[in-house]
């Protein structure tokens, strides 16, 4: 398999791989964990009621 979206043996082009897929497994896990933490924080903020405007 190609890692850079080059033509496969049967002539079809492969989609480019995500940058994290080329990292070692431990580093890949850390990258995904960081992304999950950011998503969780964003979702928690979205669930909070809007603040009342100050008068």
matplotlib code that plots the C-alpha trace (Angstrom):
import matplotlib.pyplot as plt

x = [0.0, 1.1, 1.4, 1.3, -1.8, 0.1, -1.5, -2.1, -1.0, -4.4, -4.3, -6.6, -5.4, -5.3, -6.6, -3.8, -3.4, -3.9, -0.6, -1.1, -1.2, 2.6, 3.5, 4.6, 1.6, 2.4, 2.6, -0.5, -2.4, -1.2, -2.3, -5.8, -6.2, -5.3, -7.9, -10.5, -9.8, -10.3, -13.6, -14.8, -14.0, -15.8, -18.9, -19.0, -18.9, -21.7, -23.9, -23.5, -26.4, -25.7, -24.6, -27.1, -25.9, -24.8, -27.1]
y = [0.0, 3.5, 6.0, 9.1, 8.7, 7.2, 4.8, 1.4, -1.8, -2.1, 1.6, 3.1, 6.1, 5.7, 8.5, 10.4, 9.2, 11.4, 12.7, 10.9, 7.5, 7.8, 8.3, 5.4, 3.9, 5.5, 9.0, 8.4, 7.5, 10.7, 12.8, 11.2, 11.5, 15.2, 15.7, 13.8, 16.0, 19.1, 17.8, 16.9, 20.4, 22.0, 19.8, 20.6, 24.3, 23.9, 22.3, 25.2, 27.6, 31.0, 33.7, 36.5, 39.8, 42.4, 45.4]
z = [0.0, -0.7, 2.1, -0.1, -2.3, -5.2, -7.7, -6.4, -8.2, -9.9, -11.2, -8.6, -6.6, -2.9, -0.7, 1.2, 4.7, 7.7, 9.2, 12.4, 10.6, 9.9, 13.6, 15.9, 17.7, 21.1, 19.6, 17.5, 20.7, 22.4, 19.4, 19.3, 23.1, 22.9, 20.1, 22.2, 25.2, 23.1, 21.7, 25.2, 26.5, 23.5, 24.1, 27.8, 27.0, 24.4, 27.1, 29.5, 29.6, 28.0, 30.4, 31.0, 29.6, 32.2, 32.5]

ax = plt.figure().add_subplot(projection="3d")
ax.plot(x, y, z, "-o")
ax.set_aspect("equal")
plt.show()
